[in-house]
Amino acid sequence: MSENLADVCRYLSHGVYVVGVASGELRHAFTAAWVMQVSFNPLLLAISINPAHYSYQVLQAGGVCTVNVLGQHQYALAEHFGRSGVTDKMAGFNWHTDQSGAPVLSESLAYFDCKVSHYTDAGDHKVAICTVLAARQLQHGSPLLYGQTGTMDGSEKFYQDAK
């Protein structure tokens, strides 16, 4: 048993995603675990993003993104796109686009192509509410879950102040 807040929060079920963002010719991508469907009609997803990160600037400027579902075998991708300060984080991977023009990670299990509807404040993050324009399964497999990533994101240090 654990009373450690970081350990307990890992029991919240959610996947791990690479979110691709675009503004004109500018492209970027980041790892996100706080993504969920929030409406059937219209089909809406909510994506939590740190407003201090570069990806947020690109998302705000372009207003489009993709949510790329990672498979259980793609931990290394989650780790790579979760790093800050990488010069060309997207180099060496296969990308394509759908309706929005935002980058789709070709090796993901599935993707949702989205346009931002609006933003809302959520503590130290912003939540982008996104309308799904298109979605497609690319591979078969089981999605990577946040609880399977251990301490990859270093979030335990943030929970220390939350007690």
NORKAQUI-V23417 format. One record per pair of residues at least 24 apart in sequence whose C-alpha atoms are under 6 Angstrom apart, sorted by the first residue. I is the first residue (numbers start at 1). J is the second residue. If there is no record, write none. Layout:
BEGIN
I|J ; I|J
END
This chain:
BEGIN
6|156 ; 6|159 ; 10|147 ; 14|145 ; 14|146 ; 15|144 ; 15|145 ; 15|146 ; 16|144 ; 16|145 ; 16|146 ; 17|68 ; 17|69 ; 17|70 ; 18|68 ; 19|66 ; 19|67 ; 19|68 ; 20|65 ; 20|66 ; 20|103 ; 21|59 ; 21|65 ; 21|102 ; 22|62 ; 22|102 ; 23|58 ; 23|61 ; 23|62 ; 30|81 ; 30|82 ; 31|78 ; 31|81 ; 31|82 ; 43|132 ; 44|130 ; 44|131 ; 44|132 ; 45|129 ; 45|130 ; 46|128 ; 46|129 ; 47|127 ; 47|128 ; 48|126 ; 48|127 ; 49|125 ; 49|126 ; 50|125 ; 63|115 ; 63|116 ; 64|102 ; 64|114 ; 64|115 ; 64|116 ; 65|102 ; 65|114 ; 66|112 ; 66|113 ; 66|114 ; 67|111 ; 67|112 ; 68|108 ; 68|110 ; 68|111 ; 69|108 ; 69|109 ; 69|110 ; 69|111 ; 70|108 ; 70|109 ; 70|143 ; 70|144 ; 71|109 ; 71|142 ; 71|143 ; 71|144 ; 72|142 ; 72|143 ; 72|144 ; 109|138 ; 109|139 ; 110|136 ; 110|137 ; 110|138 ; 111|135 ; 111|136
END
